Amino acid sequence: MISPSLKTKKAYFASVRRRNYAASLRLEGFDVPEKAPEPRFSSKQEAVRFHSRQR
C-alpha cells in the first residue's frame, strides 16, 4: 500500500482543522455558513504581488 504524500496529509489536516473550528463556533452559538468561501489567492506570492500593486 502506498502512503499519502506530505502535501496530501497537510491538505487533509487543514480541512479537518477548518471543520472542527466551524463546529466549535456552532456549539458556542455562532451562525456559521456551511460552505466557506474559496480563498481569494491561491498562494502567498499571489497575495503579495496583488497588494504590492495597490500602492
C-alpha positions as CSV (number, residue, x, y, z in Angstrom):
1,M,0.0,0.0,0.0
2,I,1.3,3.4,-1.0
3,S,1.2,6.0,1.8
4,P,-0.1,9.5,1.0
5,S,2.3,12.3,0.3
6,L,3.1,15.0,2.8
7,K,1.2,17.6,0.7
8,T,-1.9,15.4,0.8
9,K,-1.6,14.9,4.5
10,K,-1.3,18.7,5.1
11,A,-4.3,19.4,3.0
12,Y,-6.4,16.8,4.8
13,F,-5.4,18.1,8.3
14,A,-6.1,21.7,7.2
15,S,-9.6,20.7,6.1
16,V,-10.2,18.8,9.4
17,R,-9.0,21.8,11.3
18,R,-11.4,24.1,9.5
19,R,-14.3,21.8,10.0
20,N,-13.5,21.4,13.7
21,Y,-13.3,25.2,14.1
22,A,-16.6,25.7,12.4
23,A,-18.2,23.0,14.6
24,S,-16.8,24.7,17.7
25,L,-18.3,28.0,16.7
26,R,-21.7,26.4,16.1
27,L,-21.5,24.8,19.6
28,E,-20.9,28.3,21.0
29,G,-24.0,29.6,19.3
30,F,-22.5,31.5,16.3
31,D,-24.1,31.3,12.8
32,V,-21.5,29.7,10.6
33,P,-22.2,29.2,6.8
34,E,-21.9,25.6,5.7
35,K,-19.6,26.3,2.8
36,A,-16.7,28.6,3.4
37,P,-15.9,31.0,0.5
38,E,-13.0,30.0,-1.7
39,P,-9.7,31.7,-0.8
40,R,-9.1,34.8,-2.9
41,F,-5.5,33.9,-3.7
42,S,-4.0,30.5,-4.3
43,S,-0.6,31.3,-2.9
44,K,1.1,33.8,-0.6
45,Q,3.1,35.1,-3.5
46,E,0.0,36.0,-5.5
47,A,-1.4,37.9,-2.5
48,V,1.8,39.8,-2.0
49,R,2.0,40.6,-5.7
50,F,-1.6,41.8,-5.8
51,H,-1.2,44.0,-2.7
52,S,2.1,45.5,-3.7
53,R,0.4,46.8,-6.9
54,Q,-2.3,48.5,-4.8
55,R,0.0,51.2,-3.5
